[in-house]
Amino acid sequence: MKLLKPTWVNHNGKPIFSVDIHPDGTKFATGGQGQDSGKVVIWNMSPVLQEDDEKDENIPKMLCQMDNHLACVNCVRWSNSGMYLASGGDDKLIMVWKRATYIGPSTVFGSSGKLANVEQWRCVSILRNHSGDVMDVAWSPHDAWLASCSVDNTVVIWNAVKFPEILATLRGHSGLVKGLTWDPVGKYIASQADDRSLKVWRTLDWQLETSITKPFDECGGTTHVLRLSWSPDGHYLVSAHAMNNSGPTAQIIEREGWKTNMDFVGHRKAVTVVKFNPKIFKKKQKNGSSAKPSCPYCCCAVGSKDRSLSVWLTCLKRPLVVIHELFDKSIMDISWTLNGLGILVCSMDGSVAFLDFSQDELGDPLSEEEKSRIHQSTYGKSLAIMTEAQLSTAVIENPEMLKYQRRQQQQQLDQKSAATREMGSATSVAGVVNGESLEDIRKNLLKKQVETRTADGRRRITPLCIAQLDTGDFSTAFFNSIPLSGSLAGTMLSSHSSPQLLPLDSSTPNSFGASKPCTEPVVAASARPAGDSVNKDSMNATSTPAALSPSVLTTPSKIEPMKAFDSRFTERSKATPGAPALTSMTPTAVERNLVSDKQDSLAQCADFRSSLPSQDAMLCSGPLAIIQGRTSNSGRQAARLFSVPHVVQQETTLAYLENQVAAALTLQSSHEYRHWLLVYARYLVNEGFEYRLREICKDLLGPVHYSTGSQWESTVVGLRKRELLKELLPVIGQNLRFQRLFTECQEQLDILRDK
């Protein structure tokens, strides 16, 4: 380890309260007291790292000085992208800086032309909300949010995409809030205050997750800052200024249960700042030794009022290094280089120190891919590992969108409480099968459930057959769940015609007939343009015919229907290999097959109940419902009888819903068209099919500027298309992934309304 104290980094004898190294490692910023104002200075890093550069007079040491703050600057923080620098001060302001495009020297104000700014940084946003000194600022993973805390006892969350918009104000501390840190996977933000508490807040709803007080009960007096830090793997949160047996410590808080059983001890006075190394390390392999798998560990630096610095590895019981009396006054801030081997420390005495470690001392840093894998295996998808495209789902940019999100969360809470009440009443009438209660059968099945994740990060449970208590359709006998055979699943996934499944309706004697080919065509919704047979949805495996025209369908060569242990479903049959293909069909026959699908396998396999306005809100009136003659139980038989691969169920559901929309359009049934269009759109939103959803919105919106050559019709089956689009907006607003589409449609409708 090398230790350096560059004397040229100073604020003319005034205190330096904060230091932060730029993500690219080429520069660092300091914040503190100026002559008559707050001062932010950006310094060149190379003279710190290289002795030759320090001696070279042609290499500038100071890059820019900003004196815009009216009072002392308490904190400076670079955004993760390095594009912005945020500073907070005693003038109650947060200033966000960005490098100006103009490159050229300019003199520092008040320097009589002696000092020159090599880089130009200008203030692009001034954030005003706090009623007291701003003590700390922190950028969230991927710079989605900026958090600030103040002596006004609050934490403010700013929308970093739309400054100066405020997303939330976190109230709960009864003392001066002096430190902030984000969970590296974006789920929590933690704050520490003079009220002897550390609070963890959820980023999902900005509500309090937990308040930790025990390690701080003995704390007497106060410190200027309370800079806490979260470990890069997300497992540990370490506080400043805790006590254990009357001795100063840095308290280690475990994410699992927020337990407080460990701490970093040894400092003689209160801990002011804790900073984790951004890298996760593994033990360095010695030359010639076999590579043994070692547990990854983290590295943490602790600064104190006792003017000493300690560096800890979580795999060791003692500190790696302790440097006593590094400064003349209290340590105020710590910043690691992005490669994890260098550390800058600043002090109230107005000086900084740089420590340079080797990989032999700290270990081998894990790559970002390995780090992401640790995050994914522990927490699943998160802000910290999102791509820019996925980031739009994390930041709510539209206030209307926020309103729909809150409404959806409330509905989910209501549904959960209702489901709890229903389960309470259901257990009292639970039947018994083979000596086991149905409730026990359910619990055993749930243990075996398979969980997957969709492209937008949402959890999906593969459906399992669980016996139902409402015996309207089936007895309480337990149905075995047999997945689709490989031949059928393969045929369905590879076919460019609509997915075909044998009907399960026992009322028709030929439903399991071996020689009867399946001749049910599937017609797409009117919103899809004719001739669009190429699928652009990433999760889609098949495409459907796009117009009301005769279809040429071939029967799959082999279909194994599912077998269910019920008296009505014990037959086992196979379609005859090489059954003749359907070569022609009259439009009237197509129309009849389209709307009269009592034997339609799609209806049996489509599962769109989650997309209905309410659990049983099926339309039972209107020409389409009368012809089809179905009740609200459509789609339940499939869920009860068998589990299918999710992509197959998606396809059959999409095909069925498109079929219903087209059928209602054919029959000119306006209220059924509206109903099925909303159900279809809700399903697209739930499953994340952006391309199809955008097509529907485009068709309903039409051209914003009217032209004589426009072919667009403003109505469909007597309904105004733009009114339908207005009804769709709250549905689209339920999925953050589509907020750009939501905002576009809303703005276009506003333009049309104002015309």
N, C-alpha and C positions, 0 to 999 in steps of 0.2 A: 504493500500500500504506500502511495505517495501522498504527502500533505503539502498544500500550497496556499498561501494567503496573499492574493494579488492586491497590493496596496492601492493600485490605480482604480479599483472598483470601490467607489465611495460616494457619499452624498454630502461632500464638503463638511465632514464631521458630524452631520446629523444622523439620527437613527435610520437603519434600514429594517423595515418591518416584514418585507416579503421578497422572495426570490422564486423564479420559475424558469426552467430551461425550455427553449423552443423544441417542439417534437423532432425537427430535423437536426437538432444538435449544433446548429451554426451560431446561435445567439441565445442570450438569456435576458430576462427583464428583472429589474428591481423596483420596489415601490417603498416610499417612505416620506420623510420630512424634507421639504425644500427650504429655501430662505424665508419666503413669506407665503408659501403655498405647499400643496402636496406635489411630490415629484415622482414621475415614472421615467426610468432610464432603460434603454435597450442597449446591451453591450455585445461586443463581438466575442465569440467563444474561443476562437483559435489562439489568441494570445494567452488564454488560460491553459489550454492544452499543450501548446508548443512554445518552448522557451525562445526559439529563434523568431517566431512571430511576435513574441512579446518585446523583443529587442529591436525588431524592424520598425523604424519610424514611419514607413510607408503603409503599414497595415494599421488601420484605425482601430482603436480600442472601444470608443463609444460610438454607437451608430445613430442614436436619436435620443433626445430628451424632451419630455412633454410635461409642461407645467400647468395644464388646464385645471386640475383639481384645486379647489379653493382652500382645502385643508389637507392634513396628513393622509397619505395613501396607506391603507392597512393591508391590502392584498392585491396581487397581480397574478393572473392565470391565463395561459395560452389555451385556445381551443384545441381539441384533439387533431383537427386538420392543420393547425398552425396558421390559419388565415386571419384569425382574430385574437386580440388580446383584451381581456376584461380587467378593469381596475375598480376597486371600491375604496371609499375614503370617509373621513370624518365630516365631509360636506354633504353626507347623506346620499351621494350620487354613485351610480355605477356607470362608468364610461367604457364603451366598446370601441376598440381601435382597429383600423385596417390600414395596410400599407398603401400609400398613394401611388398611382401609376407614374407620376412625375419622379424622375430620378435625377438628383443633382444636389450639391451641397447648399445648405442654408445655415445661417448663424443661429446659435441658441439665444433665446430672448434673455437680455440682461448680461450677456457675456462680453460685451464690447467687441464683438467680432472675433474673439479668440477661439471659441469652440464652434465646430461646424457639425451639422447633422448630415450624416452620410446617407441615411435612409429617411424617407418622409412617411410618418405615420399620422393619420388623421382620425379624429373622433367621428365615427359614423352613427353612433346612437348614444344618447344620454338617458339612462333609466331612472325615473323619479318615482318612488313610492314609499321608501322608508322615511320614518320620522326621526330617526337617530343615526348615529355613525354606522356605516357599513363595515363589518368586521371581516367577512370572508365571502368569497365567490367561488363557484365550482361549476364546470361544464359537465354535462351528462355524457355517457358513452355516445359516440357519433354526433355529438353537438346538437342533439334534439332540443335540450333545455339548458337554461342557465339558472342556477340557484344562487341566491344571495341571503345573507343573514345579518342581523343588526342588533344594536342595543335597545331597539324598540320591542324586543322579545319575539320577533317574527322571522319566518323564513319565506321568501317570495320566489316562486317558480315562474320564470319568464319563458315565453315561446321564442326560442332562438332562431326560428325560421321567420318570425314576424315581430321583431322588436318594434315598439315597446309593449306588446301584448302580454298580459299577465294570465297565466293558466290557473294559478292557485296561490293563496296566502296561507301558510301553515301556522296556526296559532295553538299554543299549548304550553309553551315555556313561560315560566313566571320570572325569569331572569334574563340577563343580557346573553344573546346567542352569539357565540364566538368561534364556531367552527362547523364546517360542512364536509361531507364526503359522500360520493355516489357508490352504490354497489356496482361492481364492474359488469354485471349482467343486466343492469338497468331496472331491477325490480324494486329497489329501495333507495332512499336517501336518509342519511343519519345526520343529526345535529346535536351539538353539545353546548350547554349554557351554564351560566353562573348559578342557576337554581339547583345545582348539584344533581343534574339529571342528564342522561343521554337518551334521545328519542329517535326511533326508527319509523319512517313514514313509507307507506306504500305508494308507488308511482301509478298504480292502476286507478285509484280513486283519491289519492292524496290524503288519505286518512291515516291516523296513528296506528302503527303495527304493535309497538311495544315501547314502554318507558322504563329505563334501567336506572335505579337510584342507589342500590346497596353499596357498590364500590366507592361512592362519592359521599356517603354519610359523614365520614370523619373529616372531610376536606375543610380546612380553615383557610381564610384569606382567599385571594383570587389571583389569576394570572391575566396578562394582557390579551393573550390569545389562547384558544383551546382547539388546536388543530388535530383532529382525529383522522384515521385513515382505514380504508378497507383493503384487505389483501387481494392480490390480482386473481386468485382462484375463487374469491367470493366467500370462502369458508369462515374467515375471521374478520372482526371489526375491532380495532384497537383504539382506546380512548386516551386522551390526555388527562392529567391532573386527577388521578385516583389515589386511594390510600389503602394500605393493608398493614394491620398491626402498627398503626401510627407512622408507617414508612411510605414515602412517595412511590407510586407505581404507575405503569401504563397498563390499564386493564385490558385483557384479551376477552372478547365476547364471541362465543361460538354462534354461528348462524343457526345451527340446529338447536332449537329450543331457547336461544338467546341465553345460554348458560355462561356464568362468570366464575369459572374455576381456576383460571390461569392468569398470570400477569408478568410483565417485565419489571424486575426489581433492581435496585442498586443505586439509583440516583438519590442524592442527599436533599434535593429540593424538588418542588413541584415540576412535573413534566408539562411542557408548554406545547410541544409539537411531536407528532408521530407521522412518519411517511414510509409507506411500503414501496419497495423497488417494483417497477412495472413488470419485471420479468419473473417467471417461475423457473426455478433452477433444479437441476439434478446433479448428483455427485460426479465430479470429473473423473474419467477413467484414466488410470495410470498406464503408461506405455507397456505393452506386452501382457497386461492383465486381461482376463476374459471379461467381456461386457456383461456385468450382472445388472438385472433390472433394479433400479433404486427408486425409492419413493420421491416424488417431486416435493420441493419445499420452497418457502418464500423467505425474503430478506426484508428486514425492517430497521429503519433508523429512528432513534429516539433522542430528542433534544430537551434540555431542562433549564430551569432558572439557575441551576448550580454551574452553568457555563460549560458543561461537558456534553459530549455526544457519545452514544453507544449504538453499535450496529449488531443486530441479532439475526441468526438463521433459525428458522422454526424447527430444524432438525437437531439443534444443539441446545443444551440446558443452560449454557453460559453465553455471554455475548462474545461475538467474534472479535470485536475490538472496542475499547473504551478510550476516548481521548479527553483527558481532564484539562480544565482551564484553557479551553480552545479560544475563548473570548474574554473580554473584560466585563461583559454584561450578559444578560439572559439571551439564550438562543430563541429566535423568533420564527424561522421558517426553514424548510428543507426541500430540495428538489433533486430527483435522480435524472440522469441522462436516460434516453430511451433505450440504449443498449444495456442499461443496468449496471454499468461498471464505474460510473462517475457520480459524485454527489456534491451539490453546492449547498452551503449552510450560511445563513445570515444572522446577524446579531443586532441587539439594541445599541451596541457600541458603534455601529455604522460601518462595520467591516464584513467581509465574506471569506469563507474558507472553501477550498476544493479538495476533495479526497478522491484519489484514483486507485481503484482496486484492479486486481488481475483475476482471470478466470480460475486460476489455481486457488485463489482465496474464496471466491464466492461459489464457483461451480459452473457447469455448462448451462446456459439459458435455453429453455425450450423455444421452439419456433412458434410463430403466431398460429400456425395450423394445429400444433400440438396443444397450445393454450386453448384454442377454440374447441378442440375435441374434449378437453376437460370440462369446459363450460357446458357443452352440449350434453355430455354424459351425466352431468350433475343437475343441470337446470333445464335442459331442452333448449328450444330456440330462445334467443334473447336479443335485447338491443345491442349488446356488445358484439354480437356476431352477425348482425344484419347487413345485408347489402344496401346500397343506396335506394334500390327499387323497393326493398322491403321497409325502409325507414318511413315511407309515407304512411304505413299502418301504425306507426308509433306516435306521431305528432298530429294532434287534431288541429287542423289549420282553419276550420270553418266553425263559427259559433253555433250555426244551425246543426252542424254535424255533432257537436258536443251535446246539444240538447237531446238529439235522438239517441246518442250513446248512453246518456244518463237515464233516459226513459227505458231503454232496453235493459240496463242493469237493474232498474227497479222491477221490471216485469220478471226478470230471472229470479230475483229474490222472492217475489210473490209466488211464482211457480214452485220454487223450492219449498216454501212454507206450506203451500197447498198439498204438494206431494207428500210432505212429512205427515200432514194430518190424514191423508188418504191411507198411507201405510199403517198408521196407528189403528185405523178402523178395519183395515184389511186383515191384520194379523189375528183379530178376534174370530174371523170366520175361515181361517186357513184350513184347507183340507189336508188329508194325509194320504200319501202314495207310497206303498211298500214299506210302511212303518216310518217313513220320513215325512215331516211336514213340508209343505210347498215352500215355506220360508227358508228352511234349511237347504232345500234343493237350489233355490235362487242364490243363496250365499255361496254354496259350493261352485256354482257356475260362474259367479262373478269373479271368483278367485282365478278362474282360467281365462278371463277375458283378454283379448288381444288388443293392444293399444298401438295406433299408428298416428302419424302427423301429416296433415295436408300441407300443400305448398306454402300457404300463408301462416304456417306455424300452429294451427288449431289442432286440438286433440280429437281423435276419432276412434271410437270403440267399435270393433267389428261385431255386428249383431250376433247374439247367441239366442237360441230358442229357450224361453223360460215359460213354464206353464202359466196360463192366465186363470184368474179367479172368476172373471165374468164369463159364464159358460153359454153365452148366446150362440156362438158358432161351433165350439168344440167342447168335448168333455174335458175334465180336469186331468185326463191321462197325460203323462209326460212325453213330449215328442222328442225323438232323437234328432240331432242336427247333423246332416250329411252334406258336405260341401259339393259344389258342382264338380262333375267329373272333368278330368283334364281335357278330354276331347271337346266337350261342350264349351268350356271356358275358352279354350284356344280358338274354336270356331267363332265364338262371339267377339273375341278381341281382335281377330284378324279380318273378319268379314267387313266388306265395304257396304253391305246392305244393313238393314236394321237388325238389332239383336232379336233372336227368336228363342222363345221358351215354350215348352209344351204347356197347354192350359192345365190348371189343377181343379177345374170346376167339375165335380162329380155328377152334376145334374145332366150332363150330356154323355150318352153312351159312347160316342166316338172320341171323347177327349183323350183317351189313351190308345186310340186305334193305331195299330202299327203301320198301316198303309196310307193313312191320311196325311198328306203334306200340309205344312203350315202356310197359309196363304194370306196372312194379315199384313197389309201394307201399313207403314207408319208415315204420317205426313207431318212436315215441319210447320212451325209457327209462321204466321204471315210476316213477322218482322224480319225473317231471314231472306235475303235476296235470292231470286231464282238462279239456279246454276251453281250455287256456292256449295260444291261438294267437298272442298278441301277444308279440313278442320284446322282451326288455328288455336284451339284451346289446348294447353299443354297437358291437361289431365284427361283429355278425351281420347278414346281409343277407336271410336267408330263415327261415321257420319250418316245422316239420314236424308232421304229424298226431300227436296226443298219446294215442291209445288204439288198441287192437286192434279196429279197425272198418273196414268197406269204405271205400275212398278213391275219390274222383272226381278223376282226373288227366287233364290234357290234354297232348297231345304238342306240343312247341314247333313253330312253323310251319316253321322252317328250322334244320337242324343240319349244320354242316360238320365231319365227323370229321377228326382229325389225320392227316397223311400221314407215314409213316415209311419210310426207305430200307432196307427189309428184304423179302426175297422173300415173306414171309407177310403183309405189311401194305402192299401196293401198290395195293389197291382204293381207289377214291374214290367215295363215294356220297352221296346226299342223302335225307333223309326226305321223303316225299311231302307237299307243303304241304297243310294242312287235313285231315290224317289224322283219322279219327273218334275221338272221345273215348271213354274207357272209362266207361261209365255205371253198371254194376253188377257186383258180384262176390260170390260166396258166401264165407262165412267160411273154409270149408275151402280154397278157392282162395287166399285171402289168406294163410292159414297156410302153404300149400305154397310160395307165392312168397316168403314171408318167410324161411323157413329154407333153401330150396333155391335158392341164388342163384349157381349155377355161371356163369350168364351175366350176373350182376348188375354193372352198370357202376360202382356205388358201390365194390365191392370192388377194382375196377381203379384207381380214382382216389383212394381214401382212403389217406392217408399218415400212419400212426400209429406208425411203427417207433420213433420217439424216446420214445414213451410206454409201450413194452413193458418189462417188468422186465429183460430182457436182449435182445440183438440178435435172437435167433431163438426167443424164448420163447412161441411161439404154441401154443395148445392143439390137439393132434392126436388127442385121444380124447374121448369123450362123444358123445351123440346129435346135437348141433348140428354138431360137426366131421365126424361120419360122413355126415350128410345133405349137408352142403355139399361135402365131399370135397376140401377145399383143403389145400395144404401151407403151409409158412411163407413162401412167396414172395408172399403177398397184399400188395398195395400197392406192390410194387417195379416192376411193369410201368409204372405211371403215372410214377414217378420217372425211369425210364429212357427212356420213349418221348417224353414231351413235358413242357413246363413250362406251368403254368396260373397265372392270377392267384391270389395267396395266399388271398384271401377265398373264392374258389370251392373251392379245395382244403380250406379250413377247413370249409365247409358240407358237402361230400361226406363228409369224415372224421367230422364230428359225426353226420351222418345214418347213416352206416354203423355207427358204434359204438353209437348208440342202437338201431339195428336189431338188432345182436348181443345187446345186453342184453335187449331185449324178446323175442327169439327164444329165448334161454336160459330166460327166465321162462316162456314158453309151453310149452316142452318139459320144464319142471320139472327142469332140469339144474343142480343147486346149484353144483358146482365150476366149471362154465362161466359161470354167472351171476356168481359171485364174481370170476372172472378178467376178464370183460369189463367189469364194473363198475369194477374197479381200473384197467384200461386207460383207460376213459372218463374217470374222475376225474383220472388222471394227465395226460391230454390237456387237460382243462379247466384244470388248474393250469398246464401249460406255456404254454397260449395265453391265459391270463388271463380266463377266462369266470367272473366272480364270481357272477353271478345264478344260473346253472345249478348251480354247485358248492354254493352256499348252499342251494338247494332240495334237493339230494341229502342234504346234512348234516342238514337239518331233518327230512326224512322218516326218516332212519336214527336220529336222536336221539329223535324222538317227544316227547310232553309230559313235562316234568320232574315235574310234579305230577299224579298220576293222578286222573281223574274218571270217574264212571260213564258219562257220555255220550261218552267218547272212542271214536273210530272207528279209532284207530291200532292196527295189528297189530305185535307185537314181533318177528315172524319173517317171513322171505320165503324161499320154497323150502327151508324147513328150516334156514335160517341165522339166527342172532340178529343183528338189525339193529345193535344197539349194539356188538357185537363187530366187525361190518364197519366201523363208524365208527372204532373204535380202529385198525383197519388202514389207514384212509384218512388219519389224522392225520399220520403221517410223510410221506405224499405231499403233503399240504397244506403241511407245514412246509418244503417245498423252494422255495416262492415267497414272498418277503417281503411281497408285495402282500396276501397272505391271512393275515397274522399275527393280525389282529383276529378273523377267523373261526376260526382255529386255537385262539386263547386262549379264545374263547367256548365252543367245543365241548369243549375240555379241562376247563374249569371246570364245565360242565354234567355231564360224565361223572363228575367227582370228587364233585359233589353227590349224584348218583344212587348212586355206590358207597358213600358214607358213610351213606346212609339205612338 
